[in-house]
C-alpha cells in the first residue's frame, strides 16, 4: 500500500502554508491530476472546522471522484484528511505546519490503497514521482501567492 511521508523547510510562515493547503476548492488550479473540486459541506466547531469535499482525479485513462472529510485544526496548524467514498479501500493524510528559522516546516504523510488493482498497479509504478510532483506543486503555489522571499 503506497505510503509517503516527508518534512520540508519552506521560506513562508506556517500560517501561509496552512491557508494554502486548507483552500481545497482551489486545488484544480495547481495540483497535478486534480481535475475538479467541490466542497460538500463546512461546519465550524469552534477550535476546528470539518469540511467534506469531493476531488476528481484524472490520471491517464482513469478519471475518479472521491470524497474526503477534512478536519482543519487552526490553532494547531494541522489538517487531517480521511476517506469517505470513491475508488479507494482507504486513504488518510495529514499536514502539520510549524514556524521555524527562516520559514516553516511542513510535514506531510499519506497512506492509501485503491480498490481497482489496475489503478493500484499503475500508481505503484510512479508513486514516488507523483508525491514529489504534488509537493512541488504546493511549493510553486506558495511562490505564486506569496512571492519569493528575499534572503
Helices and strands as residue ranges (DSSP letters): E 3-10, H 14-22, G 24-29, E 34-44, E 49-59, E 62-73, G 74-76, E 78-85, E 88-100, E 103-114, H 117-146
